[in-house]
Amino acid sequence: MNDGVNGVALAVFLFFFVLVTVMGFLAARWRKAANEHTLDEWGLGGRSFGTWVTWFLLGGDLYTAYTFVAVPAAIYAAGAAGFFAVPYTILVYPLIFTFLPRLWSVSHKHGYVTTSDFVRGRFGSKGLSLAVAVTGILATMPYIALQLVGIQAVLDVMGVGGGENTNWFIKDLPLLLAFGVLAAYTYSSGLRAPALIAFVKDTLIYIVIAVAIIYIPIKLGGFDEIFASAQEAYSETNPATGAPRGSLVPGEAGQWTYATLALGSALALFMYPHSITATLSSRSREVIRRNTTILPLYSLMLGLLALLGFMAIAAGVKVQNGQLAIPQLFENMFPDWFAGVAFAAIGIGALVPAAIMSIAAANLFTRNIYKDFIKPDATPKQETAVSKVVSLLVKVGALAFVLTMDKTVAINFQLLGGIWILQTFPALVGGLFTRWFHRWALIGGWAVGMIYGTVAAYGVASPTQKHFGGSAKEIPGIGEIGYIGLTAFVINVLVTVVLTFVMRAVKAPEGVDETEPQDYTADAGDPGVQVELPPATAGSAH
């Protein structure tokens, strides 16, 4: 790693950072709304984005700086097991093709801004809506923190901020400045800012990966040499475990873990609030359907990106923190100016999702906690004001998380976030297709899944940690090691089904369903389709 600052790389990085900052503030004037003081405008970009804007926004939302850093870092550390991210992003798109258009339609018809809005309207339960909202906020916070970890990794490799003995304020000042800029343009421009910046972010990432996948293998002697070096490295014994470091092909013992992690991650991805926020910002049902067919292009990019982990081994990259492996690879292999471009791609790749995540979490708090339980008569302008402030508080919390806690804590809480958010699947996706589940049964299943998943994850140890050392554990009744989130989800569904039979047997009261069957296939251009707002939000412009 550099002993000093890489001036050329830093200059290129700053150029792109300034560029996206200017774009972030100018975004407030992009497709400017007649009434910007509504959550539809600030938090969903006026529900006006077309196919390509939505594609870049969803790509910027789902493929983050943490993806750029962590997926190849997993390959670097353990080998082929890290490739689970590729099949899970392949599985997810046929899955969302079945339910996202339905969610968009009913949300457009009734003016829903969050998944909790839909759950409350479908099941007539503020308690279930609150459970979904709190889960979404909890799962999103460490995800935002990890975006800041990605920026910090890039700054460390460029030599910005000084060494470990540097005064904490000087060391963290670059991250503080990046955070301040992110907070300012998100507050000012809402979802329009990351939507506009996503064009730059994704273009840079595609350029960097295209160059890396050609240029680096040429310098290292070709892929034969890269895979041979990786195989040799993985065969070495890990002194902490006494087992080989990894493998080029997952062993039989790891196949259940690989498969369940891929499937569970696919089920969870579009439960995250930021995924839904980007989805609901599109202008028509057809935009969503088109995006589910073209988003797999990002999976191709992800597969190539994962290969960088093998390249880091072949290039002799040695880092204590695996998250620094890919930034260090770029530093070692690229000319300084192009290393700056690569660092900018990672840095901007953190800003876009961090902005969307903070907006999504703020919308959940405003609509499903503040409005439902604190101020039911809040006006659209008051909702927007609260959401703006909460988006700042969420980012401050994530920043405090990064600056005060060990980075592995953030990573483990993000793994826990995936386990948690998957427990909202029965209420959200189940509710889009059937009203059979009882609202109290859904709350019971959610609670059992959350408790089991949290306790099980707490009990997982690693060579470096006593608790929260991973996300896989023995599956009860099967004996194989599998993803805790998927096991918790199965338990959640079983409890929900059993409790639903019980509730129906005792004739427990059902909530009022405010939706109609035709709402789930409505489109923006359909005759007579208008956004129907809940009474407390009347007067909002759409």
C-alpha positions in Angstrom: 0.0 0.0 0.0 1.2 3.5 -0.7 3.2 5.2 2.1 2.1 8.6 0.7 -0.8 10.1 -1.2 -1.2 9.1 -4.8 -1.6 12.6 -6.2 -2.7 11.7 -9.7 -5.2 9.1 -8.7 -6.6 11.6 -6.0 -6.9 14.4 -8.6 -8.9 12.1 -11.0 -11.0 10.9 -8.1 -11.8 14.5 -7.0 -12.7 15.5 -10.5 -15.4 12.9 -10.7 -16.5 13.5 -7.1 -17.0 17.3 -7.9 -18.8 16.4 -11.1 -21.4 14.2 -9.4 -21.7 16.7 -6.5 -22.7 19.4 -9.0 -25.0 16.9 -10.7 -26.6 16.1 -7.4 -27.5 19.7 -6.7 -28.6 20.4 -10.2 -30.9 17.3 -10.1 -33.4 19.4 -8.1 -34.1 21.3 -11.3 -34.4 18.1 -13.4 -38.0 17.4 -14.2 -38.9 20.0 -11.6 -42.4 19.4 -10.1 -45.1 21.9 -9.7 -45.4 21.0 -6.0 -42.1 19.6 -4.7 -43.3 19.4 -1.1 -44.7 15.8 -1.4 -43.1 12.4 -0.8 -44.1 11.4 -4.3 -41.8 14.2 -5.6 -39.0 14.2 -3.1 -38.9 10.5 -2.2 -40.0 8.9 -5.5 -38.9 11.4 -8.2 -42.5 12.2 -9.1 -43.0 8.5 -10.1 -41.9 9.8 -13.5 -38.8 7.7 -14.5 -38.7 5.8 -17.8 -37.0 2.6 -18.7 -33.4 3.7 -18.9 -33.5 6.0 -15.9 -35.1 3.2 -13.9 -32.5 0.7 -15.2 -29.6 2.9 -14.2 -31.3 3.8 -10.8 -32.0 0.1 -10.0 -28.5 -0.8 -11.1 -27.0 1.9 -9.0 -29.2 0.8 -6.1 -28.5 -2.9 -6.2 -24.8 -3.0 -7.4 -23.1 -0.9 -4.7 -19.6 0.0 -3.7 -19.8 -2.9 -1.2 -20.6 -5.2 -4.2 -17.6 -3.9 -6.0 -15.4 -4.4 -3.0 -16.9 -7.4 -1.2 -17.8 -9.9 -3.9 -14.2 -10.2 -5.3 -12.9 -9.9 -1.7 -14.9 -13.0 -0.9 -13.3 -14.8 -3.9 -9.9 -13.5 -2.8 -10.4 -14.9 0.7 -12.1 -18.2 0.1 -12.4 -19.0 -3.6 -15.4 -20.1 -5.6 -17.8 -20.0 -2.6 -17.9 -16.2 -3.1 -19.5 -16.7 -6.5 -22.9 -17.3 -4.9 -23.7 -13.7 -5.7 -23.8 -14.4 -9.4 -26.5 -17.1 -9.4 -28.5 -15.2 -6.9 -28.7 -12.2 -9.2 -29.8 -14.5 -12.0 -32.5 -16.1 -9.8 -33.9 -12.8 -8.7 -35.1 -11.3 -12.0 -37.6 -14.0 -13.0 -38.8 -13.8 -9.4 -39.4 -10.1 -9.4 -41.0 -10.3 -12.8 -43.9 -12.1 -11.1 -44.6 -9.6 -8.3 -43.0 -6.2 -8.9 -45.5 -5.1 -11.6 -48.3 -6.0 -9.3 -46.8 -4.0 -6.5 -46.2 -1.0 -8.8 -49.8 -1.1 -10.0 -51.5 -1.2 -6.6 -49.1 1.4 -5.2 -49.8 3.7 -8.1 -53.5 3.2 -7.7 -53.5 4.0 -4.0 -50.6 6.3 -3.6 -48.5 3.9 -1.6 -44.9 5.2 -1.0 -43.5 2.2 0.9 -44.0 -1.5 1.3 -45.5 -0.9 4.7 -48.2 1.4 3.1 -49.2 -1.6 1.0 -49.2 -4.1 3.9 -51.3 -1.7 6.0 -53.8 -1.2 3.1 -54.0 -4.9 2.2 -54.3 -6.4 5.7 -55.8 -3.4 7.6 -53.1 -3.8 10.2 -51.0 -0.9 11.5 -49.1 -3.4 13.7 -48.0 -5.5 10.8 -47.2 -2.4 8.9 -45.0 -1.2 11.8 -43.2 -4.6 11.9 -42.3 -4.3 8.2 -41.2 -0.7 8.6 -39.0 -1.3 11.6 -37.4 -4.3 9.9 -36.7 -2.3 6.8 -35.0 0.5 8.7 -33.0 -1.9 10.8 -31.8 -3.8 7.8 -31.0 -0.7 5.9 -28.8 1.1 8.5 -25.8 -1.2 8.3 -26.1 -1.3 4.5 -25.6 2.4 4.4 -22.7 2.1 6.8 -21.0 -0.4 4.4 -21.2 2.1 1.5 -19.2 4.5 3.7 -16.8 1.7 4.4 -16.3 1.3 0.6 -15.4 5.0 0.3 -13.1 4.7 3.3 -11.3 1.7 1.7 -10.6 3.7 -1.5 -9.3 6.7 0.5 -7.1 4.4 2.5 -5.5 2.9 -0.6 -5.0 6.4 -2.1 -3.1 7.4 1.1 -5.7 10.0 2.1 -6.2 10.7 5.8 -2.9 9.5 7.2 -1.9 6.4 9.0 -3.4 4.7 12.0 -1.5 7.0 14.4 -2.9 10.1 12.8 -5.4 12.3 14.8 -8.8 10.8 14.4 -10.3 14.0 13.0 -7.6 14.4 10.3 -7.8 10.7 9.4 -11.6 10.7 9.0 -12.0 14.2 7.6 -12.2 13.1 3.9 -15.0 10.7 4.8 -16.7 13.4 6.8 -16.6 15.7 3.8 -17.9 13.0 1.5 -20.7 12.4 3.9 -21.5 16.1 4.2 -21.8 16.4 0.4 -24.0 13.3 0.1 -26.3 14.5 2.9 -26.6 18.0 1.4 -27.6 17.0 -2.2 -29.9 14.2 -0.9 -31.7 16.7 1.3 -32.0 19.2 -1.6 -32.8 17.0 -4.5 -34.3 13.8 -3.1 -34.4 10.7 -5.4 -33.6 12.8 -8.5 -30.0 13.2 -7.3 -29.0 9.5 -7.2 -31.1 8.9 -10.4 -29.0 11.4 -12.3 -25.7 10.4 -10.8 -26.3 6.7 -11.5 -25.6 7.4 -15.2 -22.0 8.4 -14.3 -21.6 5.6 -11.7 -22.6 2.8 -13.9 -20.8 4.1 -17.0 -17.5 4.3 -14.9 -18.0 0.8 -13.5 -18.6 -0.8 -16.9 -15.5 0.9 -18.3 -13.3 -0.1 -15.3 -14.4 -3.8 -15.5 -14.1 -3.9 -19.3 -10.5 -2.6 -19.0 -9.6 -4.7 -15.9 -10.8 -8.0 -17.5 -8.6 -7.4 -20.5 -5.6 -5.4 -19.2 -4.8 -7.1 -15.9 -4.8 -10.7 -17.4 -2.4 -9.5 -20.1 0.0 -8.1 -17.4 -0.3 -11.3 -15.3 0.3 -13.8 -18.1 -3.2 -14.8 -19.0 -6.0 -16.6 -17.2 -4.2 -19.9 -17.1 -1.6 -18.3 -14.9 -4.2 -16.5 -12.8 -6.1 -19.7 -12.0 -2.9 -21.6 -11.4 -1.8 -19.0 -8.9 -5.2 -19.0 -7.2 -5.3 -22.8 -6.9 -1.8 -22.8 -5.3 -2.9 -20.1 -2.8 -6.1 -21.8 -1.9 -4.3 -25.1 -1.2 -2.2 -23.4 1.5 -3.3 -24.2 5.1 -5.0 -21.4 7.0 -3.2 -21.4 10.4 -6.4 -20.1 12.1 -8.6 -23.1 11.0 -6.0 -25.8 10.1 -7.9 -26.2 6.8 -7.1 -25.1 3.2 -7.7 -21.4 2.6 -10.3 -22.1 -0.1 -10.9 -23.8 -3.4 -11.6 -23.1 -7.0 -14.7 -25.4 -6.9 -17.0 -25.6 -3.8 -16.6 -28.9 -2.0 -19.5 -31.2 -1.4 -19.8 -30.0 2.2 -20.4 -26.4 1.1 -23.0 -27.0 -1.6 -26.0 -26.6 0.7 -24.6 -23.4 2.0 -23.9 -22.1 -1.5 -27.4 -23.0 -2.8 -29.3 -21.8 0.2 -27.3 -18.5 0.4 -28.0 -17.9 -3.3 -31.7 -18.7 -3.1 -32.2 -16.8 0.2 -30.4 -13.7 -1.1 -32.5 -13.7 -4.2 -35.7 -13.8 -2.2 -34.4 -11.0 0.1 -33.0 -8.5 -2.4 -36.2 -6.8 -3.4 -37.6 -6.8 0.1 -35.1 -4.0 0.9 -36.8 -0.6 1.1 -34.3 1.0 -1.3 -35.1 -1.6 -4.0 -38.8 -0.8 -3.7 -38.2 2.9 -3.7 -36.4 2.7 -7.0 -39.1 0.5 -8.4 -42.0 2.8 -7.4 -40.3 5.8 -9.0 -40.9 4.4 -12.5 -43.8 5.9 -14.5 -45.5 2.7 -15.7 -46.0 -1.0 -15.1 -44.4 -1.7 -18.5 -41.2 0.1 -17.4 -40.9 -2.4 -14.5 -41.5 -5.4 -16.8 -38.9 -4.2 -19.3 -36.4 -3.7 -16.5 -36.7 -7.2 -15.2 -35.6 -8.4 -18.6 -32.6 -6.0 -19.1 -31.3 -5.9 -15.5 -29.5 -9.3 -15.9 -26.9 -7.3 -17.9 -25.6 -6.4 -14.5 -25.2 -10.1 -13.6 -22.8 -10.4 -16.5 -20.8 -7.5 -15.1 -20.9 -9.1 -11.6 -19.5 -12.4 -12.9 -16.6 -10.5 -14.5 -16.1 -8.4 -11.4 -15.8 -11.6 -9.2 -12.8 -12.7 -11.3 -10.9 -9.8 -9.9 -10.6 -11.7 -6.7 -8.5 -14.4 -8.5 -6.5 -11.6 -10.2 -5.6 -10.0 -6.8 -4.1 -13.3 -5.7 -2.1 -13.8 -8.9 -0.9 -10.2 -8.6 0.5 -10.9 -5.1 -1.8 -8.5 -3.3 -1.3 -8.9 0.5 -3.8 -7.1 2.7 -4.9 -7.7 6.3 -8.4 -6.4 5.5 -9.8 -8.3 2.5 -12.0 -5.4 1.7 -8.9 -3.5 0.5 -7.8 -6.3 -1.9 -9.5 -4.9 -5.1 -8.7 -1.2 -4.5 -5.1 -2.3 -3.9 -5.1 -4.4 -7.0 -6.2 -1.3 -9.0 -3.4 0.7 -7.3 -0.8 -1.9 -8.2 -1.8 -2.7 -11.7 -3.3 0.4 -13.3 -1.5 3.6 -14.3 -2.2 6.3 -11.7 -4.7 8.2 -13.7 -6.8 5.1 -14.5 -6.5 3.9 -10.9 -8.2 7.3 -10.1 -11.0 6.4 -12.5 -11.5 3.0 -10.8 -11.5 4.6 -7.3 -14.0 7.1 -8.5 -16.3 4.3 -9.8 -16.1 2.7 -6.3 -16.6 6.0 -4.5 -19.6 7.1 -6.6 -20.8 3.5 -6.4 -21.2 4.2 -2.7 -22.9 7.6 -3.0 -25.8 6.5 -5.2 -27.1 3.6 -3.1 -26.4 5.4 0.2 -28.6 8.2 -1.0 -31.4 5.9 -2.1 -31.2 3.9 1.1 -31.4 6.9 3.3 -34.4 8.2 1.4 -36.1 4.8 1.6 -35.5 4.5 5.4 -36.8 8.1 5.9 -40.0 7.3 3.9 -40.6 4.3 6.1 -40.3 6.3 9.2 -42.4 9.2 8.0 -45.3 7.2 6.5 -45.5 4.2 8.8 -44.3 5.5 12.2 -44.6 9.3 12.3 -47.9 9.5 10.3 -49.5 6.3 11.5 -48.6 6.7 15.2 -47.4 10.2 16.0 -49.2 12.7 13.7 -52.0 11.1 11.7 -53.1 14.5 10.3 -49.7 15.4 8.9 -49.9 17.3 5.6 -47.9 16.3 2.5 -45.5 19.2 3.2 -45.0 18.1 6.8 -44.3 14.6 5.7 -41.7 15.7 3.2 -40.0 18.0 5.8 -39.9 15.1 8.3 -38.5 12.7 5.7 -35.8 15.1 4.7 -34.6 15.5 8.3 -34.8 11.7 9.0 -32.7 11.0 5.9 -30.0 13.2 7.5 -30.3 11.4 10.8 -30.1 8.0 9.1 -26.8 9.0 7.4 -25.4 10.4 10.7 -26.2 7.1 12.4 -24.5 5.2 9.6 -21.4 7.5 9.8 -21.2 7.1 13.6 -21.4 3.3 13.1 -18.4 3.4 10.7 -16.3 5.8 12.8 -16.8 4.2 16.2 -17.1 0.5 15.5 -15.0 -2.2 14.0 -15.7 -2.6 10.3 -16.4 -6.3 10.7 -19.3 -5.4 13.0 -20.9 -3.4 10.1 -20.4 -6.4 7.7 -21.9 -8.8 10.2 -24.9 -6.6 10.9 -25.4 -6.3 7.1 -25.5 -10.1 7.0 -28.0 -10.0 9.8 -30.0 -7.4 7.9 -30.4 -9.9 5.0 -31.8 -12.4 7.5 -34.2 -9.9 9.0 -35.5 -8.4 5.7 -36.3 -11.8 4.3 -38.9 -12.2 7.1 -41.1 -9.5 5.5 -41.5 -11.7 2.3 -44.7 -13.5 3.4 -46.5 -10.2 4.2 -45.4 -8.3 1.1 -45.2 -10.9 -1.7 -47.8 -13.2 -0.2 -50.2 -10.2 0.1 -49.7 -9.3 -3.5 -51.3 -12.7 -4.5 -53.6 -13.7 -1.7 -55.6 -12.4 1.2 -55.7 -15.9 2.8 -53.0 -15.2 5.4 -54.4 -13.7 8.6 -52.8 -10.4 9.7 -52.1 -11.7 13.2 -50.6 -14.9 11.8 -48.2 -12.9 9.7 -47.1 -10.9 12.7 -46.5 -14.2 14.6 -44.5 -15.8 11.8 -42.5 -12.6 11.4 -41.7 -12.5 15.1 -40.6 -16.2 15.2 -38.5 -15.8 12.1 -36.8 -12.7 13.4 -36.0 -14.3 16.8 -34.8 -17.5 15.3 -32.6 -15.8 12.7 -31.1 -13.4 15.2 -30.3 -16.0 17.9 -28.9 -18.5 15.3 -26.7 -15.8 13.8 -25.5 -14.8 17.3 -24.3 -18.3 17.9 -22.1 -18.5 14.8 -18.4 -18.2 15.6 -15.5 -17.6 13.3 -11.7 -17.7 13.9 -11.8 -14.0 14.7 -15.2 -13.6 16.3 -17.2 -15.3 19.0 -20.6 -14.1 17.8 -22.1 -13.1 14.4 -19.2 -14.8 12.7 -21.2 -15.7 9.6 -24.7 -16.3 8.2 -24.7 -20.2 7.8 -25.6 -22.8 10.4 -26.9 -26.4 10.6 -30.5 -26.6 9.3 -32.7 -28.2 11.9 -34.0 -31.7 10.8 -31.7 -31.9 7.8 -28.2 -31.7 9.3 -26.7 -29.7 6.4 -25.1 -26.3 6.8 -27.3 -23.7 5.2 -28.2 -20.0 5.1 -29.8 -18.9 8.4 -32.1 -16.4 6.6 -33.7 -19.1 4.4 -34.2 -21.4 7.4 -35.8 -18.6 9.4 -38.0 -17.8 6.4 -39.2 -21.4 6.1 -40.0 -21.4 9.8 -41.8 -18.1 9.4 -44.0 -19.5 6.6 -44.9 -22.6 8.6 -45.8 -20.6 11.7 -47.9 -18.2 9.5 -49.8 -21.0 7.9 -50.5 -22.8 11.2 -51.6 -19.6 12.9 -53.8 -18.7 10.0 -55.8 -21.9 10.4 -56.0 -21.2 14.1 -57.2 -17.6 13.6 -59.8 -18.7 11.1 -61.0 -21.5 13.4 -61.5 -19.0 16.3 -62.9 -16.4 13.9 -60.4 -13.8 14.8 -61.3 -10.4 13.2 -59.9 -9.7 9.8 -58.6 -6.3 8.8 -60.2 -4.3 6.1 -58.7 -4.7 2.6 -58.8 -1.4 0.8 -57.6 -2.9 -2.5 -59.5 -4.4 -5.4 -58.4 -7.3 -7.7 -58.2 -4.9 -10.7 -55.8 -2.6 -8.8 -53.0 -5.2 -9.2 -53.0 -5.0 -13.0 -53.7 -1.2 -13.4 -51.3 0.9 -15.5 -50.7 4.6 -15.7 -52.4 4.9 -19.1 -55.5 2.9 -18.3 -58.8 4.8 -18.6 -60.1 5.9 -15.2 -57.0 4.9 -13.3 -56.1 7.7 -10.8 -54.0 7.7 -7.7 -56.2 7.3 -4.7 -54.7 8.8 -1.6 -55.5 7.8 2.0 -57.7 10.5 3.6 -54.8 12.0 5.7 -52.8 12.7 2.6 -55.4 14.4 0.5 -54.2 17.4 -1.3 -50.9 15.7 -2.4 -50.0 16.3 -6.0 -49.2 13.2 -8.2 
